[in-house]
């Protein structure tokens, strides 16, 4: 680049000498002087343009030009990646998605304000459990969800003076959480009937895996609950099974039964405190 500039400067001086010599040899009229100045200006501009072109090419080929080119390429790739990411849909449903689906399934009449906050809280907690990759739906979870919902909404139809409003809300609740309402109810009733018809010792044996329940839904629940994400609905389902077969739901018994299921007892005993506090209020 330096050599190019030096060569251009040398050429500029040489042309200047030639131009001046010709001007000196010509008569010194005004037009001749003006023509000489124009010739000199033209030559100078031409040389400067040539110099600028060479300078630009050297800049583009040099490290700074390469850096600018790479920066433009990186910017283009980043833009393309951003466009691609913006076009991709998040596969995990959000809480707002679930709540919006619920109101789409049950637009009218509005849920009574005194029930709305409890229902949305229950829906939110259930949503956060279900979207977790560790979660596995089973019949004990279904029993817990149905039991909690019925306790929460048990008197709803009486207050609204209508028939079937609570059932419609439950259907919308399940669909918002991408569950089949009929399946959830059927699974819950199967476990409830099983608990009433089966001695506690047999249930514990089947929970431990020494024997298997005749109903595959219940057998699968007992064998898989320990490896699933354990949530509140599982705890309430377990408490309902214990109550159904005549076992007192206290801390010691809950610890024994969760051990049989290979579940950390602290989570279930923590849910037990809340369960007992809300039992009378929810009329479960």
C-alpha positions, 0 to 999 in steps of 0.5 A: 500500500505504501509503495502504491502511494509512493508510485502515485506521488512520483507519477503525479510529480512527473506529469506536473513537470511535463505540464509545466514545461509545456506551459513555459514553452507556450505563449503566456496568453490568458487562454493558454494559462487557463488551459494549462491549469485545466490540464494540470487539474485533470491530470491530478484528479485522474491520478488521485482517483487511481490512487483511491481505487488502489487504496480501496482494493488494498484495504479490502484485501488487508486484515481490516477489510477481511474483518469487516467482511467477516463481521458482515457474514457473522451479522448475516448468520445471526440474523438468519438464526434469529429469524429461524428461532422466531419462526419456531414454536415453543413445544412446552405449553405455558400457564397462560396457554392453559388458562386461555384454553380453559376459558375457551372451553368454558366461556360462559357463565363466568366462574364465581369469584370466590371459586375462581382463584382456587381453581386457577391456582389448582390449574396452575400447579397441575400444569407445572407438574404435567409439563415437566418431562419427569411426569407420568400420568397414572390412575392415582394421580387421576384419583387425587385430581378428581378428589381435590376438584370435587372437594373444591367445587362440591357445592358449586352447583347449589350456589349457582342454582344450576345443574351440571356447571361443576361438571362442565368446568371440570371438563374444561379444566381437563381439556386445558391440561390436555387430559381426557375428562372421561379417562380421568374420571374412569381411572379415579373411580377404578382406584377408589373402588379398588381401595374399598374392596382391598385389605390394607395389607394387600395394598401395601404388598402390591405397592411394594411390588411383591404382588401385582394388582389385578387392574393394570391401571393400578399396577402400573401406577404403583410400579411407576409412581416412584420414578415420576415427578411427585406432585400434590395430586399424587399425595391426595390420591394416596390419602384417598386410597388410605381412607378408602381401605380404612387406614388413618391418614397420619404422618406415621402411616403416610411415611410407611405407605410412601416408603412402599411406593418408593417415594420421598416421604417429606413431600407427602407429609408436607402435602398432608398438613395442607390436606388436613387444613383444607379438608373441612373447608373443602368438605372432602 
